């Protein structure tokens, strides 16, 4: 098994994901929001790239009498005219249970759509469900690519950290010393970026929240008064759901792995 890492959504080459399991991370905040909504009983999440398309998909679902929520964010702010934004705290069970969430974000939904264009399986990762994702991704015969959404074309500390947490969990599932000693060849075989992510996870494992104070996007969200969002997204291994991306009727949707 090989484990590779892509640092941004822009670095996705669909053909290079063929046959692989892709795990997509946009920890602040799209994938954390998706994991939260699925854990709270959301029926499906539809990840959409463009604002206009999100409105069209939500309107179509509403015409089909599907209970739907329209949500979106650009630059960390809720999109004008959208009822909901990209905060996981907006989606307690009483809001999302049994509904379909149509979501468009600056980086995360692009990464999800890009990965789905090439990968055999696309899982939604975060700090919240790192261990659960590792268990599903650790499958014999499948290589894995950790896909970090990044922020505006730049790599982000928080996404790389979450990817590293999943790598760490996979190493432990494989019975390997997660210190990644260079004295012997280990399996899984990690790319250089995956090794870097693993060491980052080791550095922050006892306090993932601290990484958000060190990351540029984390500091931006903190300045916007979203400290509660950061606290929520930093909760390590608190969710057991593993959202998986599927295709139907010309669009992507996300459900819990056990539902499909």
N, C-alpha and C positions, 0 to 999 in steps of 0.2 A: 504494500500500500504506500502510495506517495501522497504527501500533503503539501499543497502549494498555497500561496496567498497572493491575492491581488489587492493593491493598496487603495484603489479608487474605482468608482463605477466606470470612469473613462478608460480604464485599463482592461475592461472586459473584451475578449475576442471570442464570440460564441463558438466558433469551430474548435477552439482550444479547450472548451469545456465538454466536448462530446464524450459521452460515456461516463462522465464524472458525477459525483455528488457535489453540488455547490451549496455552501452555507453562507447566507447573506446577512451582513451586519450593518445596521445604521442605528447605533445604540442611543444616540441623542437626536431624534427620538423615534423614528418610524418603526423600526423592528421591535423596540421595547413596547410601543403602543400596540402593534399587531399581536405580540405575545400576550399582552395584558387583556386585550379584547377577546381573544380566543379562550383564554383561561376563565374569563367572566361570562362565557356562554354565547359569545357572538357566533352566529351561524356560519358566516363567511366574511372575509375581507377581500375586496377587489382593489388591487394596487394599480393605479393609473398614472401615466406620466404627465399628461397635459391637463390643465385646468378645464378647458372646454370639454374635453372627453369625459372628465369626471362628472361634470354636470349632465352630459348626455347619457352616460351609463346609469346614473342615479335616477334620471327621469324615466328611462326605459324600464328599469326595475319597478319603479313606482307604478307605471302603467300596467305592469304585470301583477299588481297587488302584492308585491314583495315589500315587507317592512324594511325600509332602507334609511341609512344615515349617511349624509354627505359631509366629508371632512377633508381639510387640506391646509397646507402650510407653505409659505414661501418666506425665506429669510428668518425663520423662527416665529413668524406671525401668522395667525389665522387668516386665510384668504377672505377678502371682502365678499360678503354675500353668502358665505358657507356657514351652516349652522354650527359646525364643529371644527376644531383645530387638531393639532398633533400631540396634545398632552395625554399621556396614559391615564392621568387622573380624571379626565373627562368621561371615562368609560367604566363606571361601576356596573355590576350585574343588572341593576334595574334599568339602566340605559341601553345596554347592548344585547341582552339575552334574547336569542331567537331572531336577531336582526342581521342584515347585511350592511357592512360598512364599506363605502366607496371612499378610497383614500388616495390623495395625491400629495407628494412632498417634494422638497427641493432635491434630495439625493437618494433616499431609500427606495422609492418606488421605481426610479430609473434603474437602480442596481438590480432590483428584483426582476424587472422586465428583461433587462439585458442578460442576466443569468439564465432565465427561462428560455431564451432563444437558442441555447446550446446545450445545457446540462441535462443529464439523464434524470436527475432529481434535484429539486431546489428546496432547501429547508430554511426557515427563518430563525436566525440566531440572535441572542442578546446575552447580557449577563444574567438575566432572570432565569433563563432555561439552558445555560451552558452545559450542564451535566446531562440533561435529558437529550439535547441535540447530539452530544458526543455519542451517546448510546445508540441513537438511530443512524448516525453517520458512519460508525465503525462497523462496516460491512465487508466481509471478505470479497475480494475481486473488484472492489470499487476504489478508485483514487478520489481524493477529496480536494476541492479548491475552496479556501476561505475567501469570500468576496466582501471586501470592506467598501462601503459606499463612499466614505470620505466626505469632505466638505468643499464644494465648489472646485472640484478637480484636484484638491490637495488631500494627502493622507491625514487621517485623524487618529489621535492617540487612543480615544475611547473605542473606536471600532477595532483597531489593532489589538487592544487589550482584550476585548471580548473574544476575538478570534484565537488569541493565545490561550485564553481560559478553556476553550473547546479543545485546542490542541493538547493542553495539559491533561484534560480529562481523558482524551483518547489514548495518550501515552500510558496513563495509569490503567486504563482498561486493557491495554495490550501487555500489561505486566512489565512496562519499562520504567526505569528510574527517570522521573520527570526533570531531574537535574541535567539530563542530556549530556552525560559524560562523553568526552571525545576519545575515550580509551577503546571503544569498540563500535562496530557498526550496529545501529539500532533499526528496528522496524516498529512503527512506520518510518519511512524515509522522508525527512523534512527538508523543504527548500530553505534557502538562507533567510528569506523573509518569515517563514513559518518558525524557524529557530528564534529569530529576533522577537516574534510575538510571544513565543513560549517564555522567554526570559522576562519579557515585560509583564506577563501574567504572574510569574513568580514574584516579581518586585511589588506588585499591587494586590496580591491574593488576599492578604489580611485586611486590606482597606481599599476596595475598588473605588469608593467614593472620592478618595484623595486624587485619583487620576483625573477626575472631572475638573478639579480645581487647577490642575496643571495643563489641561487641554484648552486650546484656543476657543473651540466651540462651546465647551463647558463654561468657560469664563463669560462668553457672550450671553448664554442663557441665564447664568447667574445674575448678570447685570440687568437682565430683563425681568427679574423678580421670579424666576422659575426654579428656585432652590428646591422646592418640594418635588418637582419633576426629576431633578438630578438625584435626589435621595431615593426616589422610587426606582429609577433606572439602574442604580448602583447595587440593588439587592441581588446578591449572587445566589443562584440555584434555589429560588423561591417558587418557581413554576415548573410543573412537570409536562406541560404541553409542548408539542413539537409541530408548529405550523408547517405545512407543506404546500407548495405552489402547484396548481393544476390548470388545465385549459378547458374551456367549455364555451360554446357559442361565440367564439371569436375573441374572448377576453380571458385574462387570468383571474383565478380566484384562489384564496388561501383558506384551508381548513386544518383542523387538528389532524395529525398523522393517523390517529386511530379511527378517524371518521371516513377514511378513503381507502 
